[in-house]
Amino acid sequence: MASVGRVRLPHRLVAAVVGAAVAAAFAYAGVQALRWWRAPAVVADHVTATSASLEMRVGGPSELAQWVVPDREGLSVIELVLAAEAPAMAGEVIVRIEGLAGGEVARPDGGEWPPSLPPAERRTLLREVRVPASALPDGAAFGTGPGALASRWTMVRFDPIVPSAGRPLLVVVAYPSGGTQPGTRVATLARFPGEYRRGELFVNGFRAGGTMLVRLANDETNAASVRRTAANVLAGLPFGTWDSTVTGALVTSCGILLAIVVAGLAWGPPRSGPSGDER
């Protein structure tokens, strides 16, 4: 009985198929990398406090105000822990970012915070964002079980503030549509006594001795984040003024060598049998 031999594809055809698959994979990876490179990213600045000890409630004429001093330029995102006392509450929570008039300081160097906020005419409204109260999670601001504290941060975005690095800014939270009775207010979190050395919490314009939980960040792209991180790393390298050029050349060279190796594996010399014929 005659035996049926295995069909073998020419080596060059196999190499072409493998090479095309590798090229397609690299192209797909490149497209995904480009999308990620251009995608928006939130880059953290700092947080005023990492834990809270008390819920603070605001509604009607009451206001909470926290001084902050960003590290980075172009502040455009703050996050607050906000929770409504009842489901589907009406109206909007108003978040304002205010600055001081020219030449004003938040407090004397090395001195204590003043007992009250500067009057309105000495403050400048920089940004105002309105958050629907119905969109907030309802219940306690501390949160337990589903919707715990980690998921109760509310992100507030606005156009970048320049200058912001090292500039005292006031984050004001108000809920004028609410009331003063339970079930009509919005709650946030604060820490007492305050441990944030850059700012102080004020309740209805008066110093409270605590710190409202606020996250500060910049809304930019992954590309800007990578460039900023690379610049920080390169600043500590001993290469002198050509840090970025040297690093870019090394990365490019590694990429070219990788492409050569892959091409060599895919389009290498054909295998020959004992007689030198292609199999």
N, C-alpha and C positions, 0 to 999 in steps of 0.2 A: 504494500500500500504506500502510495507516494505521500511524503510529508509536505505539509504546506509551510513555507518559510515566512518569517515575519517581514512585513513591509517596512522598509527603512527610508525615512525622508532624507533628501540630500542635506548635507551639513549646512550649506549656505542658506537653504530655505529655513532651517531651524534657527540659524543665527539671525536671519532677517525678522522672523516672527518674534524672537526674544528681544531683539533690538527695538522693534516697533512697540512692544509691550512696555519696555523700560522707558522709552521716550514718552509714551502716553501717560505713564505713571508720574514721570517728572513734570509733564505739562499740567496734569491735574493738581499735583502738589503745589506747583507754582501759582496756579489760579487761586487755590484756597489760601495760600500764604499771602497773596496780594490782597484778597478780601479781608483777611485778618489784619493785615498791616494798615488798611484804611478804615477799619471798624472803630466806632467810638469806644472809649474806655474811661472809666472813672479812676482818677489817680488820687489817692488819699493824701491829705495834708496832715491833719492830726485830729484827735478827739479831746474834748474838754475834760471828760471823766469816763472811766471804763465801767463803773458800777454806780448804782443809785441806792438811795436809802429812803426816798419819800416820793409819793405822787403829788404833783402840783396841778391844780385845776384852774381853768381860766374860762370865763364866760361873761357876757354883758360888758360892763365898762372896765373890767380888770385886764391887766397886761402883764406878761412876763418878759424880761429883757436880760440878755446875757452878753457881756462884753467878750469878744474873741479877738485874737491877733494871729492871722494866718502866717504861715511860713513861706508859702508859695505865691507867685504872681498869678493873677487871673482867676481868683476865686469864683466858682460858678456853680457849686453844689454844696448844699448843707443837708444833713439828715437829722431828723428829730424823732423821738419816740412820741407818737400822738395816738390817742385812743378816745373814741366817743363814749360817753356814759350810756347812750341808748342807741339802738339801731336806727338807721335812716334819718339822722338828725338833719335839720334844715340849715341853710346858710353856708358860709365859708369861713374857714380858718385863715386869717391874714398873717402872713409872715413878711416882715419888713427887714431890710438890711439898711442900717443907717450909719453915716459917718459923722465925724465932728467937723465943725466949721474950720476954716484955715487957721492953722497955728494952735488949735485947741489940743489939749492932752486929756486922756481919760482919767489919769490920776497923777499926782506928783511923783517924781522918781524916788523910789524907796519909801514913799509914804502910804498911808491908808487910803482906801477908796472913799470918795465922798459919800455922805449919808443919803444923797439923792442924785438922780440923773440930771444932767444939764437940761435946761429948758428947751422947748421945741425949736426956738429960733436959733439956738446954737448947734442944732443937729441938721444934717442934710439927708434926705431920703435918696438912697442909691438904687434900691430894687424893692419891688413889692410883688409877692406871689400869693394867689388865692387858691386854697385847697378845699374842695367840696367836703363838708363834714360827713356827708353820706358815704364818701369813699374811704373813710377811716375805719379801721377795725373797732368793734365795739367791745366794751368790757373794761377790765382793769388795764392800766398802762403796763404794769409789771408782766402780766400775761402768764398763764399756766396752761399746760397741755397744748392742744392745737393752737397755733398763733402765739407761740411763746415770744419772749422778749426779742430774740434774734430776728423774728419776722415782722415786728411791729415798727421798725424804722421806716419813716416816711421820707422819701427823697424829694427835695425841693430844688429845682433847676432854674437858673436865670442867666442872663447875659454876663460874661466875665466882668469882674470888677478890677479895674486897673487905675491906680496902683492898689494892691492889696497886701503884698508881703510886708510884714512888720507894721501894718496900719491898724489901729484900733477900730473895730467894727462892732456895731450893736445889732444883735439878732433879737427882734421883737416878735412875740407871738400873741395874737389877740383873736377872740371869737365873739365879735359884737352881736351876732345873731343868737347867741346863747343867753343863758340866764345865770342866776346865782343859786338856784335850787338844784338838788341832786337830780340827775337825769337830763339836765339841760346844758351840761358843760363838756369841755374837752380836757383830757388829762395828759400830762407829760411827766417826765422823770427828772429828778434832781438829786444831788448828793449834798448832805449836810454832815459836818461842816465842809465848806468848799475847800478843794485842794488845787484848783486851777489858778496858777500864779499870774496868768496873763489877763484874767478877767474876773468879774464878779456878777452874781445874779441880783437883779433888782425886781421887786414885786410891787406893781402899781407905782413905780418911780422911786421906791425906797430900797436901800441896800438890805439884802436878806441873809447874807453870810453863807451862801451856798453856791452850787454850780449846776446849771442846767445841762443835761446831756446833749451835746451837739457834735456831730461829725462834720469836718470841713474837707472839701475835696475840689479837684479841678476836673472839668469835663473836656477831655481831649481825645486824641486817637491813640491806638496802640503804637503807631509809628513814633509819635511824640514821646510816649512813655518809654519806649526802647531807647530812643536817642538820649533822653534825659538820664536814664539809668547808665547807658554806656559812657556818657560824659562824666558822671559821678565816679565810675570805676576807673576811667582813663586818667582822671585828675590825680589819682593816687599812684599811677605807674611811673617808673623812673625813665621814661623814654624821651622826656623833654617836650618840645613844642610840636613834634610830629606824631603824637600819640594816635590820633584818629587816622592819619594817613597810613602809618605802619599797620595798625589793626585792620584797616580796610584791605590793604594789600595781602595780608596773611589770609584773611577770609576768602578773598577772590582766588588766591593761589590754591587753597584747599579745594574750592569748588571746581576749579579747572582740573586738578589732579583726579578728583573723584569722577568727573565726566570721562577722562581718558581711560581710567581703569574699567569703568562700566563698558565703554565702547570697545576696549580690547577684549573683554570677556565675551561680548556679543558677536563681534566680527573677527575673531581670532583665525589663524590659519586652519584650513580644513584637515580633518583627520584622514590619514591614508592607510590602506591595508598593506599587506606584505609586498604586493606588486606595485604599490604606489597609486592604485586606482581609488577614486572616491567611492565611499560606501554610502 
